[in-house]
Amino acid sequence: MPRLQSQAILKSVLKDYFTGLSAPIAWCTSAGPAELLRAMGFQVYFPENHGALLGASRAALKYIPHAHQAGYQSEVCSYLTADIGAWLMKETPLTQAYGLPSVPKPDFIVFNTNQCREVAEWFNFFGREFDCPVMGIFPPRYVEEISQHHIDDVASQFKELIAMGEKIIGKKMDPEKLAEIVTLSKEGSHLWKQVLDTGKSTPAPITFFDGCILMAPIVVLRGTQICIDFYKEALKELTNLKNSGIGHIPDEKIRIYWEGMPIWGRLKWLSQLFAENQTSVVASTYCNSWVFDDFDPDNPIDSMAYAYTQIFINRGENSKLDMMKSLLKTFNVDGVVFHDSKTCFSNANNRFGLPNRLKKETGIDVLNIDGDLNDLRFFSDGQTKTKLETFIEQLQMKKSAG
């Protein structure tokens, strides 16, 4: 499996980002209004990215029990419990990676419940710890079609956020600066989509597991030129691989769609398992969650209200089904793996009949596997290996039969 040069470049990009964070700093959810915060003059830190680092470094299990002892139950988000547990132990992977003594101190904390309600409890915990002002955006949840009423609701909350942020930072937000940052976000998002779209080719030069690594800039640097420059180079590399017929898995036989959260502590293991079985995981709703086609610098607040409300995780089951059907067709998928992430209820989309509906309407076979984004006590290497290899074998037989 060829290693992407972009992944090596990403290390220095992230080092510069983390070591460059300085006051005033706003904490923000990953699918939250980072553009507003940047336009007001805040540098932006994303606790979910820190939660993923805790999972990927397999340190989460050390910290999760400390959050449980503090009263956070085992069923709630393991990003939350790992992050709070690490804070209670006064530890962070940022120390070993970048020499930072702690997570950055916030001047303002902002969350958006378009992802889940847990972010409210998570971010409010740190608001109390740092004695820091906290503001939440509460969009309508589980909506099928986004109406003007929905947009107006979220836009009005964004305006309240701006007023609060201006008071904290001591100056008015420049509308031209906001338009500039929304333009940068739109371009970065477009480039990120093009990066993911290289997975349409056979063999695919990029997999879901590559995407989980390469997505970092569209999360933590969205709205910056650095993000755009990174994805321009990544796209060049992937386009060259695609045009040369070079795939991440050269002998690709089966193409899989991954639905749900990554299993951060087993990302490499799963990547190798699929590769050994000549299978590319070519697409996911997770990586596509940071494709914001609807940003409009001429109407930044309303377009952001729409873009951040229409994301997959915030939609009703019918809308989710339609979005998945489109991606399955676009990426020429043979089968779908639904990851039932036990502490991430909002991002476990196999619980209300969606896999059966998807199979019935598309004829594409589906598989459910148990696991979690960070808490590996919910994941079994042996059971998962058996289920995935059996599923892939069935897909190969079905494909061979025509």
C-alpha positions as CSV (number, residue, x, y, z in Angstrom):
1,M,0.0,0.0,0.0
2,P,1.6,3.3,-1.1
3,R,1.9,5.9,1.6
4,L,0.6,9.3,0.5
5,Q,3.2,12.1,0.6
6,S,0.3,14.4,1.8
7,Q,0.1,12.5,5.1
8,A,3.8,13.3,5.8
9,I,3.2,17.0,4.9
10,L,0.2,17.0,7.2
11,K,2.4,16.5,10.2
12,S,4.2,19.8,9.8
13,V,0.9,21.6,9.0
14,L,-0.7,20.3,12.2
15,K,2.5,21.1,14.2
16,D,2.3,24.7,13.0
17,Y,-1.4,24.9,13.8
18,F,-1.2,23.6,17.4
19,T,2.0,25.4,18.3
20,G,0.7,28.6,16.8
21,L,-2.5,28.8,18.9
22,S,-2.5,32.0,20.9
23,A,-5.0,34.2,22.6
24,P,-7.7,35.1,22.0
25,I,-8.8,31.5,21.5
26,A,-12.3,30.1,20.9
27,W,-13.2,26.5,21.3
28,C,-15.7,25.2,18.7
29,T,-17.4,22.0,17.6
30,S,-16.1,20.6,14.4
31,A,-19.2,21.3,12.4
32,G,-19.8,24.6,14.1
33,P,-19.5,28.2,12.9
34,A,-15.7,28.5,12.9
35,E,-15.9,31.1,10.2
36,L,-17.7,33.6,12.5
37,L,-15.1,33.1,15.2
38,R,-12.2,33.6,12.8
39,A,-13.8,36.7,11.4
40,M,-14.1,38.2,14.9
41,G,-10.3,37.6,15.4
42,F,-10.3,34.4,17.5
43,Q,-8.0,31.5,16.8
44,V,-10.0,28.3,16.9
45,Y,-9.4,25.0,18.7
46,F,-11.5,21.9,18.3
47,P,-11.9,19.5,21.2
48,E,-13.3,16.8,18.9
49,N,-10.0,16.7,17.1
50,H,-8.3,16.3,20.5
51,G,-10.8,13.4,21.3
52,A,-9.8,11.7,18.0
53,L,-6.1,12.1,18.9
54,L,-6.8,10.4,22.2
55,G,-8.5,7.5,20.3
56,A,-5.9,7.2,17.6
57,S,-3.1,7.2,20.2
58,R,-5.0,4.5,22.1
59,A,-4.7,6.6,25.2
60,A,-8.5,7.0,25.6
61,L,-8.9,3.9,27.7
62,K,-6.6,5.3,30.3
63,Y,-8.7,8.4,30.7
64,I,-12.3,7.3,30.2
65,P,-12.6,5.7,33.7
66,H,-11.7,9.1,35.3
67,A,-14.7,10.7,33.6
68,H,-16.9,7.9,34.7
69,Q,-15.7,8.5,38.3
70,A,-16.7,12.2,37.8
71,G,-20.3,11.1,37.0
72,Y,-20.2,10.7,33.2
73,Q,-21.8,7.4,32.3
74,S,-20.2,4.7,30.1
75,E,-23.0,5.1,27.5
76,V,-22.2,8.8,26.6
77,C,-19.8,9.9,23.9
78,S,-16.3,8.5,24.4
79,Y,-14.8,11.7,22.9
80,L,-16.3,13.5,25.8
81,T,-15.3,11.0,28.4
82,A,-11.7,10.6,27.0
83,D,-11.3,14.4,26.8
84,I,-12.7,15.1,30.2
85,G,-10.7,12.2,31.7
86,A,-7.5,13.5,30.2
87,W,-8.2,17.0,31.6
88,L,-8.8,15.6,35.1
89,M,-5.5,13.8,34.9
90,K,-3.8,16.9,33.5
91,E,-2.5,15.1,30.5
92,T,-2.7,15.5,26.7
93,P,-1.1,13.8,23.6
94,L,-0.3,17.4,22.5
95,T,2.6,17.3,25.0
96,Q,4.4,14.4,23.4
97,A,3.5,15.4,19.8
98,Y,4.1,19.2,20.0
99,G,5.6,20.0,23.4
100,L,2.4,21.8,24.6
101,P,1.9,21.6,28.4
102,S,-1.9,21.5,28.1
103,V,-4.8,22.1,25.8
104,P,-5.1,25.8,25.0
105,K,-7.0,28.0,27.5
106,P,-10.3,29.3,25.9
107,D,-11.5,32.9,26.0
108,F,-14.8,31.8,24.4
109,I,-16.5,28.3,24.0
110,V,-19.0,27.7,21.3
111,F,-20.9,24.5,20.4
112,N,-23.5,23.5,17.8
113,T,-25.9,20.6,18.6
114,N,-26.3,19.8,14.9
115,Q,-24.0,16.9,15.8
116,C,-25.4,15.7,19.1
117,R,-26.6,16.9,22.5
118,E,-23.4,15.6,24.2
119,V,-21.4,18.5,23.0
120,A,-23.4,20.8,25.2
121,E,-22.5,18.9,28.3
122,W,-18.9,18.5,27.2
123,F,-18.3,22.1,26.4
124,N,-20.2,23.4,29.4
125,F,-17.9,21.3,31.6
126,F,-14.9,23.1,30.3
127,G,-16.8,26.4,30.6
128,R,-17.0,25.7,34.4
129,E,-13.4,24.6,34.6
130,F,-12.0,27.7,32.9
131,D,-14.7,30.1,34.1
132,C,-15.2,30.9,30.5
133,P,-18.3,32.2,28.6
134,V,-20.1,29.5,26.7
135,M,-22.7,29.8,23.9
136,G,-24.6,27.1,22.1
137,I,-26.3,27.0,18.8
138,F,-29.4,24.8,18.9
139,P,-30.6,24.1,15.3
140,P,-33.7,22.0,14.6
141,R,-32.7,18.3,14.7
142,Y,-33.6,15.3,12.5
143,V,-35.1,17.5,9.8
144,E,-36.0,16.1,6.3
145,E,-36.2,19.4,4.3
146,I,-34.5,22.6,5.5
147,S,-37.1,25.4,5.4
148,Q,-36.6,29.2,5.5
149,H,-37.9,29.1,9.0
150,H,-35.1,26.8,10.0
151,I,-32.5,29.0,8.4
152,D,-33.9,32.1,10.1
153,D,-33.8,30.4,13.4
154,V,-30.2,29.4,13.1
155,A,-29.2,32.7,11.6
156,S,-30.7,34.6,14.5
157,Q,-28.6,32.5,16.9
158,F,-25.5,33.2,14.8
159,K,-26.2,36.9,15.2
160,E,-26.4,36.5,19.0
161,L,-23.1,34.6,18.9
162,I,-21.5,37.5,17.0
163,A,-22.8,40.0,19.6
164,M,-21.4,37.9,22.4
165,G,-18.1,37.3,20.6
166,E,-17.7,41.0,19.9
167,K,-18.2,41.8,23.5
168,I,-15.5,39.3,24.6
169,I,-13.0,40.4,22.0
170,G,-13.7,44.1,22.3
171,K,-14.3,45.0,18.7
172,K,-16.9,44.7,16.0
173,M,-16.7,42.0,13.4
174,D,-15.8,43.2,9.9
175,P,-18.4,41.9,7.4
176,E,-15.8,42.0,4.6
177,K,-13.5,39.8,6.7
178,L,-16.4,37.3,7.2
179,A,-17.0,37.2,3.5
180,E,-13.3,36.6,2.9
181,I,-13.2,33.7,5.4
182,V,-16.4,32.1,4.0
183,T,-14.9,32.3,0.5
184,L,-11.8,30.5,1.8
185,S,-14.0,27.9,3.6
186,K,-16.0,27.3,0.4
187,E,-12.9,26.8,-1.7
188,G,-11.3,24.5,0.9
189,S,-14.5,22.5,1.1
190,H,-14.6,22.2,-2.7
191,L,-11.0,21.0,-2.8
192,W,-11.7,18.5,0.0
193,K,-14.7,17.1,-2.0
194,Q,-12.4,16.7,-5.1
195,V,-9.9,14.9,-2.9
196,L,-12.6,12.5,-1.8
197,D,-14.0,12.2,-5.3
198,T,-10.7,10.6,-6.6
199,G,-12.0,7.5,-4.8
200,K,-14.6,7.2,-7.6
201,S,-11.9,5.7,-9.9
202,T,-10.9,2.0,-10.0
203,P,-8.6,1.3,-8.3
204,A,-9.2,4.0,-5.8
205,P,-6.0,6.0,-4.9
206,I,-7.6,7.1,-1.6
207,T,-9.6,5.1,1.0
208,F,-11.8,6.0,4.0
209,F,-8.8,5.4,6.3
210,D,-6.7,7.9,4.3
211,G,-9.6,10.3,4.4
212,C,-9.8,10.1,8.2
213,I,-6.2,11.4,8.4
214,L,-6.3,13.9,5.5
215,M,-9.6,15.5,6.8
216,A,-7.7,17.3,9.6
217,P,-7.2,20.6,7.8
218,I,-10.9,20.9,6.7
219,V,-11.8,20.6,10.4
220,V,-9.2,22.6,12.2
221,L,-8.1,25.0,9.5
222,R,-11.3,25.6,7.6
223,G,-11.5,29.2,6.5
224,T,-7.7,29.6,6.0
225,Q,-5.4,29.7,3.0
226,I,-3.3,27.0,4.7
227,C,-6.2,24.6,4.3
228,I,-6.6,25.4,0.6
229,D,-2.9,25.1,-0.1
230,F,-2.7,21.7,1.5
231,Y,-5.6,20.3,-0.4
232,K,-4.4,21.7,-3.7
233,E,-1.2,19.6,-3.2
234,A,-3.0,16.6,-2.0
235,L,-5.3,16.7,-5.0
236,K,-2.4,16.9,-7.4
237,E,-0.9,13.8,-5.8
238,L,-4.1,11.8,-5.8
239,T,-4.9,12.9,-9.4
240,N,-1.5,11.8,-10.6
241,L,-2.0,8.4,-8.9
242,K,-5.5,8.1,-10.4
243,N,-4.3,9.0,-13.9
244,S,-1.5,6.5,-13.6
245,G,-3.9,3.8,-12.6
246,I,-2.3,3.4,-9.1
247,G,-4.7,2.5,-6.3
248,H,-4.2,2.3,-2.6
249,I,-5.0,-1.4,-3.1
250,P,-3.6,-2.3,-6.5
251,D,-5.5,-5.6,-6.7
252,E,-8.8,-4.0,-5.7
253,K,-11.7,-6.5,-6.1
254,I,-14.4,-5.1,-3.8
255,R,-15.5,-1.5,-3.0
256,I,-17.1,-0.7,0.4
257,Y,-18.9,2.2,1.8
258,W,-18.3,2.9,5.5
259,E,-21.2,4.3,7.4
260,G,-20.6,5.8,10.8
261,M,-17.7,7.0,12.9
262,P,-14.1,5.7,12.5
263,I,-12.8,3.3,15.1
264,W,-9.8,5.5,15.8
265,G,-7.8,3.0,17.8
266,R,-8.1,0.3,15.1
267,L,-7.8,2.5,12.0
268,K,-4.5,1.0,10.8
269,W,-5.6,-2.5,11.7
270,L,-8.8,-2.2,9.8
271,S,-7.0,-0.6,6.8
272,Q,-4.7,-3.6,6.6
273,L,-7.5,-6.1,7.1
274,F,-9.4,-4.7,4.1
275,A,-6.2,-4.5,2.0
276,E,-5.4,-8.2,2.8
277,N,-8.9,-9.0,1.4
278,Q,-8.4,-6.9,-1.8
279,T,-11.1,-4.5,-0.6
280,S,-11.1,-0.7,-0.8
281,V,-13.3,1.3,1.5
282,V,-13.9,4.1,-1.0
283,A,-16.4,6.4,0.5
284,S,-18.2,7.4,3.7
285,T,-20.7,9.9,5.0
286,Y,-18.3,10.8,7.8
287,C,-15.6,12.3,5.6
288,N,-18.2,13.9,3.4
289,S,-19.6,15.7,6.5
290,W,-17.1,18.5,5.9
291,V,-18.2,19.2,2.3
292,F,-20.1,22.5,2.5
293,D,-21.2,23.3,-1.0
294,D,-23.7,25.9,0.2
295,F,-21.4,28.6,1.6
296,D,-22.1,31.9,-0.1
297,P,-19.8,34.9,0.7
298,D,-22.5,37.3,-0.6
299,N,-24.9,35.9,2.0
300,P,-22.6,34.5,4.7
301,I,-24.8,34.2,7.7
302,D,-27.9,32.6,6.1
303,S,-25.8,30.3,3.9
304,M,-23.8,29.1,6.9
305,A,-27.1,28.6,8.8
306,Y,-28.2,26.4,5.9
307,A,-24.9,24.6,5.4
308,Y,-24.4,23.7,9.1
309,T,-28.0,22.5,9.5
310,Q,-28.3,20.3,6.4
311,I,-25.4,18.0,7.3
312,F,-26.0,14.3,7.3
313,I,-25.9,13.7,11.0
314,N,-28.6,16.3,11.6
315,R,-31.1,15.0,9.1
316,G,-34.1,12.7,9.2
317,E,-33.9,9.0,8.2
318,N,-35.5,9.7,4.7
319,S,-32.9,12.3,3.9
320,K,-30.1,10.1,5.1
321,L,-31.3,7.3,2.9
322,D,-31.4,9.6,-0.2
323,M,-27.9,10.9,0.6
324,M,-26.5,7.5,1.0
325,K,-28.1,6.1,-2.2
326,S,-26.5,9.0,-4.1
327,L,-23.0,8.3,-2.8
328,L,-23.3,4.5,-3.3
329,K,-24.1,5.1,-7.0
330,T,-21.4,7.7,-7.4
331,F,-18.7,5.5,-5.9
332,N,-19.8,2.3,-7.5
333,V,-20.1,0.5,-4.2
334,D,-20.5,-3.3,-3.7
335,G,-21.4,-3.4,0.0
336,V,-22.0,-1.2,3.0
337,V,-20.5,-1.6,6.5
338,F,-22.5,0.1,9.2
339,H,-20.4,0.8,12.3
340,D,-22.7,0.8,15.4
341,S,-20.6,3.1,17.6
342,K,-21.9,2.3,21.0
343,T,-21.3,5.7,22.7
344,C,-22.2,7.8,19.6
345,F,-25.9,7.4,19.3
346,S,-26.3,10.2,16.8
347,N,-23.8,8.8,14.4
348,A,-24.8,5.1,14.6
349,N,-27.3,5.0,11.7
350,N,-28.2,1.3,11.8
351,R,-30.6,1.5,14.7
352,F,-33.9,2.5,13.0
353,G,-34.0,0.1,10.1
354,L,-31.9,2.2,7.7
355,P,-29.6,-0.8,6.6
356,N,-32.7,-2.9,5.6
357,R,-34.3,0.0,3.8
358,L,-31.0,0.7,1.9
359,K,-30.6,-2.9,0.9
360,K,-34.2,-3.1,-0.3
361,E,-34.0,0.1,-2.4
362,T,-30.5,-0.5,-3.9
363,G,-30.0,-4.3,-3.8
364,I,-26.6,-3.6,-2.1
365,D,-25.7,-5.9,0.8
366,V,-25.0,-4.4,4.2
367,L,-23.2,-5.5,7.4
368,N,-23.4,-4.2,10.9
369,I,-20.3,-4.3,13.1
370,D,-20.1,-3.3,16.8
371,G,-17.5,-0.9,18.0
372,D,-16.9,2.6,19.2
373,L,-15.0,5.8,18.2
374,N,-12.7,5.7,21.2
375,D,-13.8,3.0,23.7
376,L,-12.2,-0.2,22.4
377,R,-14.0,-2.3,25.1
378,F,-16.9,-2.3,22.7
379,F,-14.8,-3.7,19.9
380,S,-13.6,-7.3,19.2
381,D,-10.7,-7.8,16.7
382,G,-11.6,-11.5,16.3
383,Q,-15.4,-11.1,15.8
384,T,-14.9,-8.1,13.5
385,K,-12.3,-9.9,11.4
386,T,-14.6,-12.9,11.0
387,K,-17.6,-10.8,10.1
388,L,-15.8,-8.6,7.6
389,E,-14.0,-11.5,5.8
390,T,-17.2,-13.5,5.5
391,F,-19.0,-10.4,4.2
392,I,-16.3,-9.7,1.6
393,E,-16.3,-13.3,0.5
394,Q,-20.1,-13.1,0.0
395,L,-19.7,-9.9,-2.0
396,Q,-17.0,-11.5,-4.2
397,M,-19.3,-14.5,-4.9
398,K,-22.2,-12.3,-5.7
399,K,-20.0,-10.1,-8.0
400,S,-18.6,-13.2,-9.8
401,A,-22.1,-14.5,-10.3
402,G,-22.9,-11.4,-12.3
